[in-house]
Amino acid sequence: MYRKTYLAFVISAFFIAPQAFSAEDNKVDDESIEKITVWSTQVKTSSLYMSGDAIASKQADHISDLLRTIPGVDVGGAHSLNQRITIRSLDDKDLNISIDGATQNSYMYHHMGNLQIHADILKSVDIDVGTNSVVDGGLGGSVRFETKQARDLLKSGQSFGARAQFSAGDNSGSNYSLTGYGVLAEDYDFLAYYNAVQRDNYEVGGGKITDADGVLIPNTDGKVRGLEGDIDDALIKFGWNINDNQRLSVSYENYKDEGDYSYRPDMGLATDIAITDSLGVPLLWPTEFTRETVTLNYEILWGESSQLKTAIFSNTSELWRDESGYAENPSFASSAGIITGEAKNTGLSLLGESMLTTGNIEHDFTYGADIVKYETDYLADYNTSPSETSAEQAIDSAIYIQDRITIGDFSIIPGVRYNNYDVESTVVTDVYNNTSFALAAEYQPMDELVFKLSATELFKGPEIGEVFVGAGLYDTVNPNIEAETGVNTEVAFAYQDSVLGADAFSIGATLFHTQIEDYIYDYAGIPPNGDQGDWKDNVGDMEIEGYEIYLGYEKYGLNGLITYSSSRSDLKAFDDYEVLDGARIDREQGNTISANINYVFDSINLTLNWDILVVDDLDAGTDLDGATADNAKDGFTVQNIAASWVPEFAPDLTVIVGVDNLFDEYYASQSSRTGKSFHPRFGDLYLTDYEPGRNIKATLSYQF
């Protein structure tokens, strides 16, 4: 039964650059962001704004380097195959994630994340912390990645350009990238990009891998095995400015990650050793992940104040692993073979905006449609046993419209979204229809201050099955499973002005409450007692509540930011699943403080950056899919420093040096696998996926 949820109050960490403050949904106006002056990534979120210079100095070689200090956002998974973005404890399966408009959501494998992309290729990352409008849909928010474009990189008066970069870390590996870009006959532009990464097995903080009791794990030397591999990422873009009001562009990206990797990329080395030693099979397995994406984008400005953006895309991901190593143990010889899982997303998105003024009332309409077809295929080509195949599909269609109605200092933002979700899977074959509404109110008594209150209904249909373990082949039928629905409510304020001696002083906060009705758990014990195994089912109503606060200060070349975020989840279980009552989401993390100081010495073109992340302990408690013996999570403190220099005698050269995990902390992200489980065959399994220890990094780049 759908239940009303109460409104939460007050605010979301949002660091607003002084030139970019806007009352428009507390978001940074794209036109106010300067073009990229260094090779960097702009990070824009509903809770934070970070300058490109600060991001460039991070030398990001993992998505976590870009996003982990954003309040309400975390990135778990230390392996290149296991980048997992979480927003307020909800992982990437409950978020809408896209690259250049192409939907990325694919549940490939529960031991890896659902997003593989190298940070160097990105022009911008735009994050909605929580679902706060009908535009995006989904349960927990959205992450929109945009790759670099030629016209953003060209210098004044330049028709063609190029860039070469080389980076290396003493505890991470190395990479190089080559880029060429330019314009042809003024109306045509192109970009060709190639990035090659050689990843090493890194050493954990302190140089020792220990168990939950601090005892050194046998057969380890401080280095995490199963990480060494190569990533190749190529991107080609062509654009055509048809006229002053129309643009057409097409892009092709090919991403490949291959190596002899651990069987379970999300679990610690201790677990891999315990399982493989018990089974008598190899520790490492030849693995290859590939993704091909083709995107066609069209933009048009029409009328006096209307625009429309269209994206047509095809995104195909494939995970391949040679599991012939099972033949080393005759008991498992029938499992030896080649396993392949493929997920293909094809779709169309339309996003339009029109403005209308009648008297003293301003209307800003946002409208659009999304259609995505998800197809999965599984093939187990065994050496001695018959092959196994399976396939599933789902089509998710939506149309929406919202109107921002502004009268003086007040704005009312109503919206409505209609979803049609048609799924054909082993678990369920059904069509789910849903109409969801959103309503927000804003009050801006002065240019420097804005208040916002919002409530947005949520919807998500049951997913098709996990691809790499059978694409539904081994799932249990559950025709009565319901779609997830709910409400996200928030109250927020943001203030910025030149006060307290600052060029820009910023403060803000958000209090949120998210209620998800009929929450779906993939490993629910089949009623009445779970002895028949597990299945995918609605287990109760999940409540997530918390707050985010920020404080920013900018004076001359100094740019400082402090944030604090807290989030707690709690399941109100149905009677059949009362054993799960009070359970939290496994990806939940403790209260988090982050601080960042960036100082620019303009006279010598030098930028210094320091950031710190402090995460509190999380006590043991009932959770969903966490460690079974001890799921308490240790807190940690990590500090990073960096310096970026553009020599006056060589203005096209950039030199960056830095140290990640400055004090060699032995830690794991709380959004990664952590804790200790017990298995009747393998014994104690220490799952913790430890992050790299101290890593000294350097980058040289030259832009022609």
C-alpha positions in Angstrom: 0.0 0.0 0.0 1.3 3.4 -0.9 1.8 5.6 2.2 2.3 9.3 2.4 5.7 10.4 3.6 6.5 13.5 5.7 8.5 16.4 4.4 12.1 16.7 5.7 13.7 20.0 6.2 16.9 21.9 5.4 19.6 21.5 2.8 22.3 20.1 0.6 26.0 20.8 0.5 26.4 23.1 -2.4 29.6 25.1 -3.0 28.7 27.8 -5.4 31.4 29.7 -7.4 30.9 33.4 -7.0 30.4 34.0 -10.7 28.0 31.1 -11.0 25.4 31.6 -8.3 21.9 31.1 -9.7 18.4 30.7 -8.3 17.7 28.2 -11.0 17.4 25.0 -8.8 20.7 25.9 -7.1 22.5 24.8 -10.2 25.5 26.3 -12.0 24.6 28.0 -15.3 26.6 26.4 -18.1 27.2 29.8 -19.7 28.9 31.1 -16.5 31.5 28.4 -16.5 34.7 29.4 -18.3 36.1 27.3 -21.1 38.7 24.7 -20.0 42.0 26.5 -19.6 43.7 23.3 -18.4 42.9 19.7 -19.1 40.4 19.2 -16.4 36.9 18.0 -15.5 34.2 20.4 -14.4 32.1 18.8 -11.5 28.6 20.2 -11.1 26.2 18.9 -8.6 23.0 19.9 -6.8 25.2 19.9 -3.6 28.6 21.2 -4.7 30.6 23.1 -7.3 34.3 22.4 -7.8 36.5 24.5 -10.0 38.3 22.8 -12.9 41.7 23.8 -11.7 41.1 22.0 -8.4 40.0 18.8 -10.2 43.0 18.9 -12.7 45.4 18.9 -9.8 44.0 15.6 -8.5 45.4 13.7 -11.5 42.3 11.5 -11.4 42.8 8.0 -12.6 39.7 6.6 -11.0 36.2 8.1 -10.7 36.6 8.1 -6.9 39.3 10.8 -7.3 36.7 13.1 -8.8 33.6 12.4 -6.7 34.4 11.0 -3.3 34.6 14.4 -1.5 31.2 15.5 -2.7 28.7 15.4 0.1 26.1 12.6 -0.3 28.2 10.9 -2.9 30.7 8.1 -2.6 32.6 5.8 -5.0 33.3 2.3 -3.8 35.5 -0.4 -5.4 39.2 -0.2 -5.8 39.4 -2.5 -8.9 39.2 -0.9 -12.3 36.2 -3.2 -12.9 34.5 -2.2 -9.7 33.7 1.5 -9.8 30.4 1.9 -7.9 28.9 5.3 -7.5 26.5 5.6 -4.5 24.3 8.5 -3.7 22.9 8.6 -0.2 23.6 4.9 0.2 21.8 3.9 -3.0 24.2 2.2 -5.5 24.4 2.7 -9.3 21.6 0.2 -10.1 19.2 2.8 -8.5 20.7 5.8 -10.3 20.3 7.1 -13.8 23.8 7.2 -15.3 24.7 8.4 -18.8 27.7 9.2 -20.9 27.1 11.9 -23.6 23.4 11.0 -23.3 23.8 7.3 -23.7 22.3 5.3 -20.8 24.9 3.1 -19.0 22.8 1.2 -16.5 23.5 -2.5 -16.9 23.5 -5.1 -14.1 26.5 -7.0 -15.5 27.9 -8.8 -12.4 27.3 -8.5 -8.7 31.1 -8.6 -8.1 31.7 -5.5 -10.2 30.3 -2.0 -10.7 28.0 -0.9 -13.4 30.2 2.0 -14.7 33.6 1.7 -16.4 35.1 5.0 -17.6 38.5 6.7 -17.1 38.4 10.2 -15.6 40.8 11.8 -18.1 38.3 11.7 -21.0 35.6 13.7 -19.1 34.8 17.3 -19.8 32.1 17.4 -17.0 30.2 15.4 -14.5 26.7 16.7 -13.5 25.2 15.0 -10.4 21.7 15.3 -9.0 22.0 14.2 -5.4 18.6 12.7 -4.9 15.6 12.6 -7.3 14.2 16.1 -7.2 12.3 16.5 -10.4 10.3 14.5 -13.0 13.1 15.1 -15.6 15.4 12.2 -14.5 13.1 9.7 -12.8 14.8 6.8 -10.9 15.1 6.3 -7.2 18.3 8.0 -6.0 19.4 10.6 -8.4 21.4 10.9 -11.6 25.0 11.2 -12.9 25.6 12.7 -16.3 29.1 12.4 -17.8 30.1 14.4 -20.8 33.2 13.8 -22.7 35.5 16.5 -24.1 34.7 18.5 -27.2 37.0 20.2 -29.8 35.7 23.7 -29.6 36.2 23.7 -25.8 39.9 23.0 -26.2 40.9 25.3 -29.1 42.8 28.4 -28.2 41.8 31.8 -29.5 42.4 32.0 -33.2 43.4 28.3 -33.4 41.9 25.9 -36.0 43.7 22.8 -35.0 45.3 21.6 -31.8 46.8 18.6 -30.1 47.8 17.4 -26.7 50.0 14.7 -25.3 50.1 13.6 -21.6 52.0 11.1 -19.6 51.3 10.2 -15.9 52.8 7.7 -13.5 52.4 6.7 -9.9 54.7 4.7 -7.8 51.8 2.7 -6.4 49.2 2.7 -9.2 50.8 2.4 -12.7 51.1 4.7 -15.6 49.1 6.1 -18.5 49.5 8.2 -21.6 46.9 9.9 -23.8 47.0 11.6 -27.2 44.4 14.0 -28.5 43.9 15.8 -31.8 41.1 18.3 -32.5 40.1 21.1 -34.7 37.6 22.9 -37.0 37.1 22.5 -40.7 35.5 25.2 -42.8 34.3 26.9 -39.6 31.1 24.7 -39.3 32.7 21.3 -38.8 34.8 20.1 -35.9 36.4 16.9 -34.8 38.1 15.3 -31.9 40.2 12.1 -31.8 41.3 10.8 -28.4 43.2 7.7 -27.2 44.1 6.9 -23.6 46.2 3.9 -22.5 46.5 2.8 -18.9 48.8 0.2 -17.4 47.5 -0.6 -13.9 49.7 -2.3 -11.3 49.0 -4.4 -8.3 49.1 -1.8 -5.6 50.3 -2.0 -2.0 47.8 -1.2 0.8 48.5 1.3 3.5 51.1 0.2 6.0 52.3 -2.6 3.6 50.5 -5.4 5.4 47.2 -7.1 4.6 45.6 -8.2 7.9 42.4 -9.9 9.0 39.6 -8.5 11.2 41.7 -9.1 14.3 44.8 -7.3 12.9 46.7 -10.6 12.2 48.8 -10.8 9.0 47.1 -13.0 6.4 49.3 -15.8 5.2 50.7 -15.7 1.7 50.4 -12.0 1.4 53.1 -9.4 1.1 51.0 -6.2 1.3 50.2 -6.1 -2.4 46.7 -6.8 -3.7 46.9 -9.4 -6.5 44.4 -9.5 -9.4 44.5 -5.8 -10.3 47.3 -5.6 -12.9 45.9 -5.0 -16.3 45.5 -2.6 -19.3 42.8 -0.1 -20.2 42.5 1.3 -23.8 39.9 4.0 -24.4 39.4 5.6 -27.8 36.9 8.3 -28.7 36.1 9.9 -32.0 33.7 12.9 -32.4 32.5 14.8 -35.4 30.3 17.9 -35.1 28.4 20.0 -37.7 27.0 23.5 -36.9 24.3 23.4 -39.5 23.5 27.1 -38.9 23.4 29.4 -35.9 20.5 27.5 -34.4 21.2 23.9 -35.2 24.0 21.4 -34.4 24.5 17.8 -35.3 27.2 15.6 -33.8 28.1 11.9 -33.8 30.5 10.1 -31.5 32.0 6.6 -31.2 33.8 5.3 -28.1 35.6 2.0 -27.6 36.6 1.0 -24.1 38.6 -2.1 -23.2 39.8 -3.3 -19.8 41.7 -6.6 -19.8 44.0 -8.5 -17.5 44.5 -11.6 -15.3 42.0 -10.5 -12.7 40.6 -11.9 -9.5 37.4 -13.9 -9.8 35.5 -11.5 -7.5 36.8 -8.0 -8.2 34.8 -6.5 -5.3 36.2 -8.7 -2.6 39.5 -8.5 -0.8 42.6 -10.6 -1.5 42.0 -12.6 1.7 38.7 -13.9 0.4 40.1 -14.8 -3.0 43.0 -16.8 -1.4 40.6 -18.6 1.0 38.2 -19.7 -1.8 40.8 -20.6 -4.5 42.9 -22.6 -2.0 39.9 -24.5 -0.9 38.7 -25.3 -4.4 42.1 -26.0 -5.9 41.6 -23.5 -8.8 43.7 -20.5 -10.0 43.7 -17.2 -8.1 43.7 -15.1 -11.3 41.5 -15.5 -14.5 42.0 -14.0 -18.0 39.2 -11.3 -18.1 38.1 -8.7 -20.6 35.5 -6.0 -20.4 34.6 -4.0 -23.5 32.1 -1.3 -24.2 31.1 0.2 -27.6 29.0 3.3 -27.7 27.6 5.2 -30.7 25.7 8.4 -30.0 24.0 10.8 -32.4 23.1 14.2 -30.9 21.0 17.0 -32.4 20.3 20.4 -30.9 18.1 23.1 -32.2 17.1 26.6 -31.0 13.7 27.5 -32.3 11.3 30.4 -31.8 12.4 33.2 -29.5 13.1 31.2 -26.4 12.9 27.5 -27.0 15.5 24.7 -27.5 15.4 21.0 -28.0 18.1 18.4 -27.5 17.9 14.9 -29.0 20.1 11.9 -28.4 20.0 8.5 -30.2 22.4 5.9 -28.8 23.5 2.3 -28.8 25.6 1.1 -25.9 26.9 -2.5 -25.8 28.9 -3.9 -22.9 30.5 -7.3 -22.8 32.2 -9.2 -19.9 34.3 -12.2 -21.0 36.3 -14.6 -18.8 38.3 -17.7 -19.5 37.3 -20.1 -16.8 39.2 -23.0 -18.2 41.2 -23.0 -14.9 38.4 -25.0 -13.3 39.8 -28.0 -15.1 42.8 -28.0 -12.7 40.4 -29.6 -10.2 38.7 -32.7 -11.7 35.7 -32.1 -9.4 35.0 -28.9 -11.2 36.0 -29.9 -14.8 32.4 -29.6 -16.0 32.5 -25.9 -15.2 35.6 -25.2 -17.3 35.0 -23.0 -20.4 34.5 -19.5 -21.7 31.8 -17.3 -20.1 30.4 -14.3 -21.9 27.7 -11.8 -20.8 26.5 -9.0 -23.0 24.2 -6.1 -22.2 22.9 -3.8 -24.9 21.1 -0.5 -24.3 19.6 1.3 -27.3 17.4 4.4 -26.9 16.2 7.9 -27.7 16.0 10.9 -25.4 14.3 14.2 -26.0 14.8 17.2 -23.8 13.1 20.6 -24.5 12.8 23.9 -22.8 10.5 26.9 -23.6 10.0 30.1 -21.8 6.8 32.2 -21.8 5.9 35.5 -20.1 2.3 36.5 -19.5 2.1 39.8 -17.6 4.2 39.5 -14.5 4.2 35.7 -14.6 7.1 33.8 -16.1 6.8 30.2 -17.2 9.8 28.0 -17.9 8.6 24.7 -19.3 10.9 21.6 -19.4 9.6 18.6 -21.3 10.8 15.5 -23.0 10.7 11.8 -23.5 13.0 8.8 -22.9 12.9 5.4 -24.4 15.5 2.7 -23.5 15.5 -0.9 -24.6 17.6 -3.2 -22.4 18.7 -6.5 -23.9 21.0 -9.1 -22.2 22.6 -12.3 -23.5 24.5 -15.0 -21.7 26.7 -17.8 -23.1 28.6 -20.4 -21.1 30.6 -22.4 -23.6 31.9 -25.3 -21.6 34.8 -27.5 -22.6 33.1 -30.8 -21.8 29.5 -30.0 -21.0 26.6 -28.7 -23.1 26.6 -24.9 -23.5 24.1 -22.8 -21.7 22.4 -19.7 -23.0 19.8 -17.2 -21.9 18.4 -13.8 -22.8 16.1 -11.2 -21.3 14.8 -7.7 -22.2 12.9 -4.7 -20.9 11.7 -1.5 -22.5 11.4 1.6 -20.3 9.5 4.5 -21.8 8.6 7.9 -20.2 7.2 11.3 -21.0 7.3 14.3 -18.7 6.7 18.0 -18.4 7.3 20.5 -15.6 6.7 24.2 -15.4 8.7 26.7 -13.3 6.2 29.5 -12.6 7.9 32.6 -11.2 6.1 35.6 -9.7 8.6 38.1 -8.3 10.6 36.4 -5.6 8.5 33.2 -5.6 8.6 30.2 -7.9 6.4 27.1 -8.0 7.6 24.1 -9.9 4.9 21.4 -10.6 5.8 18.4 -12.8 4.3 15.1 -14.0 5.9 12.0 -15.5 4.4 8.9 -17.0 6.4 5.7 -17.2 5.6 2.5 -19.1 7.9 -0.4 -18.2 7.6 -3.6 -20.2 9.8 -6.4 -18.8 10.3 -10.0 -20.1 12.5 -11.9 -17.6 12.6 -15.2 -15.8 11.4 -13.5 -12.6 8.4 -11.7 -14.2 6.9 -10.9 -17.5 4.6 -7.9 -17.1 3.9 -4.3 -17.9 4.1 -1.6 -15.2 2.5 1.8 -15.7 3.0 4.7 -13.3 2.2 8.4 -13.2 4.3 10.3 -10.7 4.1 14.0 -9.7 6.5 16.5 -8.3 6.1 19.9 -6.6 8.7 22.3 -5.5 8.6 25.9 -4.1 11.4 28.4 -4.1 11.7 31.8 -2.3 14.5 34.2 -3.1 14.2 37.3 -1.0 17.5 38.6 -2.3 20.0 37.7 -5.0 22.3 36.1 -2.4 19.8 33.8 -0.7 17.4 31.1 -1.9 15.2 28.6 0.0 13.7 25.5 -1.6 11.1 22.9 -0.6 10.4 19.9 -2.9 8.6 16.6 -3.0 9.0 14.1 -5.9 7.3 10.8 -6.4 9.6 7.8 -7.4 9.2 4.8 -9.6 11.3 1.9 -10.7 10.2 -1.4 -12.3 11.8 -4.8 -11.4 15.2 -5.1 -13.2 16.1 -7.9 -15.7 18.5 -10.4 -14.2 22.2 -10.1 -13.6 24.0 -10.8 -16.9 27.2 -12.6 -16.1 25.7 -15.3 -13.9 23.1 -16.4 -16.4 20.9 -13.4 -17.5 18.0 -14.9 -15.6 19.0 -18.6 -16.3 19.1 -19.5 -12.6 16.5 -16.9 -11.2 13.3 -18.0 -9.5 9.9 -17.0 -11.0 8.1 -14.4 -8.9 5.1 -13.1 -10.9 3.7 -11.1 -8.0 6.7 -8.8 -7.6 5.7 -5.1 -7.6 7.5 -2.0 -8.9 9.2 0.2 -6.4 7.5 3.6 -5.7 7.9 6.3 -3.1 8.6 9.9 -2.4 11.8 12.0 -1.9 11.3 15.2 0.1 13.8 18.0 0.8 14.1 21.4 2.2 17.2 23.4 1.3 18.8 26.8 1.4 21.9 28.4 -0.1 23.5 31.7 0.7 26.5 33.5 -0.8 27.8 37.0 -0.5 31.0 39.0 -0.1 30.9 39.1 3.7 33.2 38.2 6.6 36.2 39.7 4.6 35.7 37.1 1.8 35.4 37.7 -1.9 32.7 35.0 -1.6 31.3 33.4 1.5 29.0 30.4 1.0 26.8 28.4 3.4 24.0 26.0 2.9 22.4 22.8 4.0 19.8 20.2 3.0 17.6 17.9 5.1 16.1 15.0 3.1 13.8 12.0 3.6 13.4 9.3 0.9 10.8 6.6 1.3 10.8 3.7 -1.1 7.7 1.5 -1.0 8.0 -2.2 -2.0 11.8 -2.1 -1.8 13.2 -5.0 -3.9 16.0 -7.2 -2.5 17.7 -9.5 -4.9 18.6 -12.2 -2.3 15.4 -12.4 -0.2 14.9 -15.8 1.5 11.9 -17.5 -0.1 9.0 -17.5 2.4 7.9 -19.0 4.7 11.4 -19.7 6.2 13.9 -19.2 3.4 15.0 -22.9 3.4 14.1 -23.1 -0.3 16.8 -20.6 -1.3 16.4 -17.0 -2.2 14.8 -14.9 -4.9 14.1 -11.3 -6.0 11.1 -9.9 -4.1 9.6 -6.9 -2.3 10.7 -7.1 1.3 9.4 -3.9 2.9 9.5 -0.1 2.8 12.9 1.5 2.9 13.4 4.9 4.6 16.6 6.9 4.0 17.0 10.2 5.8 19.9 12.6 6.5 21.4 16.0 5.8 24.3 17.7 4.1 25.9 20.9 5.1 28.6 23.0 3.5 30.7 26.1 4.3 32.8 27.8 1.6 35.2 30.7 1.7 37.1 32.5 -1.1 39.6 35.3 -0.7 42.0 36.4 -3.4 43.7 33.1 -4.5 42.3 31.1 -1.6 39.4 28.8 -2.2 38.2 26.7 0.8 35.4 24.3 1.4 34.2 22.2 4.4 31.3 19.8 4.1 29.4 17.4 6.4 27.0 14.7 5.4 25.0 12.1 7.2 22.6 9.4 5.9 20.8 6.6 7.6 18.6 3.9 6.1 16.0 1.6 7.8 13.8 -1.1 6.4 10.2 -1.5 7.6 10.0 -5.2 6.7 6.9 -7.0 5.5 5.6 -9.9 7.7 7.2 -12.6 5.5 10.6 -10.9 5.9 10.5 -9.8 9.6 14.1 -11.2 10.0 15.1 -8.2 7.9 13.2 -5.6 9.9 15.4 -2.6 10.7 18.0 -3.5 8.1 20.2 -0.9 6.5 21.4 -0.7 2.9 24.8 -2.4 2.8 26.5 0.6 1.0 25.7 3.0 3.8 28.6 4.8 5.3 29.3 6.7 8.5 29.0 10.4 9.0 31.5 12.1 6.7 33.5 15.3 6.8 35.5 16.6 3.9 37.7 19.7 3.6 39.4 21.2 0.6 41.8 24.1 0.3 43.0 25.4 -3.1 45.4 28.3 -3.4 46.4 29.9 -6.7 49.7 31.9 -7.1 48.8 33.8 -10.2 52.2 35.5 -10.5 54.0 32.1 -11.0 51.0 30.1 -12.4 51.1 27.7 -9.5 48.1 26.0 -7.8 48.4 24.1 -4.6 45.6 21.7 -3.4 45.0 19.8 -0.1 42.0 17.8 0.7 41.0 15.5 3.6 38.2 13.0 4.0 37.1 11.8 7.5 34.6 9.0 7.7 33.2 7.9 11.0 32.9 4.2 12.2 29.6 2.4 11.5 28.4 0.0 14.1 27.4 -3.5 13.4 23.7 -4.1 12.6 21.2 -5.9 10.4 21.8 -5.1 6.7 21.0 -6.2 3.2 23.7 -8.3 1.5 26.5 -7.3 3.9 29.0 -9.4 5.8 27.3 -12.1 7.8 29.7 -12.5 10.8 30.8 -8.9 11.5 29.5 -6.0 9.4 30.8 -3.1 11.5 32.7 -0.6 9.3 35.9 1.1 10.4 36.2 4.8 10.0 39.3 6.4 8.3 41.0 9.6 7.5 42.7 10.1 4.1 44.6 13.2 3.0 45.8 14.1 -0.5 48.1 17.0 -1.7 48.9 18.2 -5.1 50.6 21.1 -7.0 50.0 22.2 -10.6 52.4 24.5 -12.4 52.3 26.1 -15.8 55.8 27.6 -16.5 55.9 31.1 -17.8 58.6 30.1 -20.3 56.4 27.2 -21.6 52.7 28.2 -21.3 51.6 25.1 -23.1 53.3 22.8 -20.7 51.6 21.7 -17.4 53.4 19.9 -14.6 51.4 18.3 -11.8 52.8 16.4 -8.8 51.0 15.0 -5.8 50.6 12.4 -3.2 47.4 10.5 -2.6 46.9 8.9 0.8 49.6 11.1 2.2 49.9 9.2 5.6 49.6 5.7 4.1 46.2 5.0 5.7 45.1 1.3 5.8 41.5 1.7 4.8 38.6 0.7 2.6 35.7 2.8 1.4 32.5 2.0 3.3 30.7 1.8 -0.1 33.0 -1.1 -1.0 32.8 -4.7 0.4 33.8 -4.7 4.0 33.6 -7.0 7.1 33.9 -10.7 7.8 31.6 -13.6 6.7 31.5 -17.2 7.5 31.2 -19.9 4.9 30.6 -23.6 5.8 33.3 -24.7 3.3 35.7 -21.8 3.1 35.6 -20.8 6.8 36.1 -17.1 7.7 36.1 -14.8 4.7 37.6 -11.4 5.2 35.8 -9.4 2.5 37.4 -5.9 2.9 38.4 -4.4 -0.4 41.3 -2.2 0.7 42.2 1.0 -1.2 45.8 1.8 -2.3 48.4 3.0 0.2 50.5 6.1 -0.3 50.8 6.9 -4.0 53.3 9.5 -5.3 52.1 10.8 -8.7 53.3 13.0 -11.5 51.8 14.2 -14.8 53.4 16.0 -17.7 51.1 17.4 -20.5 51.8 19.6 -23.5 49.0 21.2 -25.5 50.0 22.3 -29.0 
